[in-house]
């Protein structure tokens, strides 16, 4: 099956999920498809920067065969593993939840105890969000096609959460996967910066050029201050400007 075929099946699956009278989801097939897409994206990112499988395996602390199975789509990585790989290879973390193959600059990673801590944080976030929605572990498990034992193991970091299953859990909790992303460490800071660079690059070229002019910094600061004003005060400012110019 080609990457294009996998993408087409993913889009078809999404359309079926959005149908009002859609039949029960085949979670096993859904997770399998997501794992294959992740594998292709991971392999593309690694090769685009000349990284070896052994290097990537070492970065996340797993055997080479374990990592190889990730790229084949036979094993799904966890979000902390994806965060470390994105940091090491040099791609925005969002690279792993779309269907576009891209590559960017690489960087090193400080990974001491990172995965263990992140697994615990993600588990705690899932538990807090679930309880905030008034859902039991059994409710969440049923909404994700998992067992209650799986949910409890994930929430208490007894085992890593495969990214494919985390996406389903996020959907059931009515949040995006980015809700669980790291934003409080060196890795998280770098990943956040990469996302900011990506968003800036998507702006119209004319706007990017204008923003990069040092002489325009005061205008940007004024815009930032205006954006924080209450609607009524902002309306008054606009009316005063009109009165001056008329």
C-alpha positions in Angstrom: 0.0 0.0 0.0 1.4 3.4 -1.0 1.5 6.5 1.2 -1.1 8.0 -1.1 -3.4 5.1 -0.6 -3.0 5.4 3.2 -3.8 9.1 3.1 -6.9 8.4 1.0 -8.1 5.8 3.4 -7.5 8.2 6.4 -9.6 10.9 4.7 -12.3 8.4 3.9 -12.3 7.2 7.5 -12.6 10.8 8.8 -15.6 11.4 6.5 -17.2 8.2 7.8 -16.6 9.3 11.4 -18.3 12.6 10.8 -21.5 11.0 9.4 -24.5 11.4 11.7 -25.5 7.7 11.5 -22.0 6.3 11.1 -21.5 2.7 12.1 -19.3 1.8 15.1 -15.7 2.6 14.5 -13.1 -0.2 13.8 -10.5 1.2 16.3 -8.0 -1.5 15.5 -8.0 -0.6 11.8 -8.0 3.1 12.6 -4.9 2.8 14.9 -3.2 0.6 12.3 -3.7 3.2 9.6 -2.4 6.0 11.9 0.6 4.0 12.8 1.5 3.5 9.1 1.2 7.2 8.4 3.3 8.0 11.3 5.9 5.5 10.2 6.1 7.1 6.7 6.4 10.6 8.1 9.0 9.5 10.6 11.1 7.8 8.0 10.8 10.8 5.7 11.9 13.2 8.4 14.9 11.0 9.4 16.1 10.5 5.9 15.7 14.1 4.9 18.3 15.1 7.6 20.6 12.1 7.1 19.9 10.6 10.5 20.3 6.8 11.0 17.8 4.5 12.5 20.4 3.6 15.2 20.8 7.3 16.1 17.0 7.8 16.5 16.6 4.6 18.5 19.4 5.7 20.9 17.8 9.1 21.3 14.5 7.6 22.6 16.3 4.8 24.4 14.9 1.8 22.6 16.4 -1.1 20.7 17.0 -0.7 16.9 14.4 -3.3 16.1 11.9 -1.5 18.2 12.5 1.8 16.3 12.5 0.0 13.0 9.0 -1.3 13.8 7.9 2.3 14.3 8.9 3.3 10.8 7.2 0.2 9.4 4.0 1.2 11.2 4.0 -2.0 13.2 4.5 -0.2 16.5 3.2 3.3 17.5 5.5 5.7 19.3 4.3 7.6 22.3 4.0 11.4 22.3 7.1 12.0 24.4 9.1 9.8 22.0 7.7 11.8 19.1 8.7 15.1 20.9 12.3 13.8 21.3 12.5 12.6 17.7 11.1 15.9 16.4 13.7 17.8 18.5 16.5 15.5 17.4 15.7 15.4 13.7 14.7 19.0 13.5 11.0 19.1 12.4 7.9 20.7 14.0 6.0 18.3 16.1 2.9 19.0 13.9 4.8 17.2 11.1 3.6 13.9 12.7 -0.1 14.6 12.6 -0.5 15.6 8.9 0.1 13.8 5.7 2.8 16.1 4.2 6.4 14.9 4.0 8.8 17.6 4.9 12.2 18.2 6.5 13.9 21.0 8.4 17.2 21.6 10.3 18.3 19.1 12.9 19.3 19.8 16.5 20.5 17.9 19.6 18.4 16.9 22.6 18.7 16.7 26.3 16.7 13.6 27.2 17.7 12.6 30.7 14.5 11.2 32.4 12.5 13.2 29.8 10.2 10.4 28.6 9.4 9.1 32.1 8.5 12.6 33.3 6.4 13.4 30.2 4.5 10.0 30.5 3.6 10.9 34.0 2.5 14.5 33.1 0.4 13.3 30.1 -1.2 10.6 32.3 -2.1 13.2 34.9 -3.5 15.5 32.3 -5.7 12.8 30.9 -7.0 11.9 34.4 -7.7 15.5 35.3 -9.5 16.2 32.0 -11.5 13.1 32.2 -12.6 13.8 35.8 -13.4 17.4 34.8 -15.8 16.1 32.2 -17.4 13.8 34.7 -16.2 10.7 32.9 -15.2 7.5 34.6 -12.2 5.5 33.4 -14.7 3.0 32.0 -16.5 5.8 30.1 -13.3 7.0 28.5 -12.3 3.4 27.6 -15.6 2.8 25.9 -15.3 6.0 23.9 -11.8 5.0 22.7 -12.2 1.3 22.0 -9.8 0.5 24.8 -10.1 -1.4 28.1 -10.5 0.3 31.5 -7.2 -1.3 32.5 -5.5 0.4 29.6 -6.8 3.8 30.6 -5.7 3.3 34.2 -2.2 2.2 33.1 -1.9 5.3 30.9 -3.1 7.7 33.6 -0.6 6.4 36.1 2.2 6.1 33.6 2.4 2.3 34.1 3.0 2.0 30.3 3.6 4.5 27.5 0.6 5.7 25.5 1.0 4.9 21.7 0.5 8.2 19.8 -2.2 6.6 17.7 -4.3 5.9 20.9 -3.5 9.3 22.4 -5.1 10.9 19.4 -8.3 8.9 20.0 -8.2 9.7 23.7 -7.8 13.4 23.0 -10.8 13.3 20.7 -12.9 11.6 23.4 -11.8 14.3 25.9 -12.7 17.0 23.3 -9.1 18.4 23.1 -6.5 18.5 20.4 -3.3 16.4 20.6 -1.4 19.7 21.1 -3.1 19.9 24.5 -0.7 17.3 25.8 2.5 18.7 24.2 5.4 19.7 26.3 5.8 23.4 26.8 8.0 23.7 29.9 11.4 22.4 29.1 14.3 22.9 26.6 12.7 20.4 24.3 9.3 22.0 24.6 10.7 25.5 24.1 12.4 24.3 20.9 9.3 22.6 19.5 7.2 25.7 20.3 9.7 27.9 18.5 9.5 25.6 15.5 5.7 25.9 15.4 6.1 29.7 15.6 8.5 29.7 12.7 6.1 27.6 10.7 3.2 29.9 11.3 5.3 32.9 10.4 6.4 31.3 7.2 2.7 30.8 6.2 2.0 34.5 6.4 1.8 36.4 3.0 5.3 37.4 1.9 4.5 41.1 1.9 3.3 40.9 5.5 6.5 39.0 6.6 8.7 41.6 4.9 6.8 44.4 6.7 7.0 42.7 10.1 10.8 42.1 9.8 11.5 45.9 9.3 13.0 47.2 12.6 11.4 50.6 12.0 8.0 48.9 12.1 8.4 47.6 15.7 6.5 50.5 17.3 3.5 49.8 15.1 3.5 46.2 16.1 3.8 47.2 19.8 0.8 49.5 19.4 -1.2 46.7 17.7 -0.4 44.4 20.6 -1.6 46.9 23.2 -4.8 47.6 21.2 -5.5 43.9 21.0 -5.6 43.8 24.8 -8.1 46.6 25.2 -11.8 45.9 26.1 -14.1 46.2 23.1 -15.7 49.4 24.3 -12.4 51.2 24.8 -11.1 50.0 21.5 -14.3 51.3 19.9 -13.7 54.7 21.6 -10.2 54.8 20.3 -11.4 54.1 16.8 -14.0 56.9 17.0 -11.5 59.4 18.3 -9.2 58.6 15.4 -12.1 59.1 12.9 -12.9 62.5 14.6 -9.2 63.6 14.2 -9.0 62.6 10.5 -12.4 64.0 9.4 
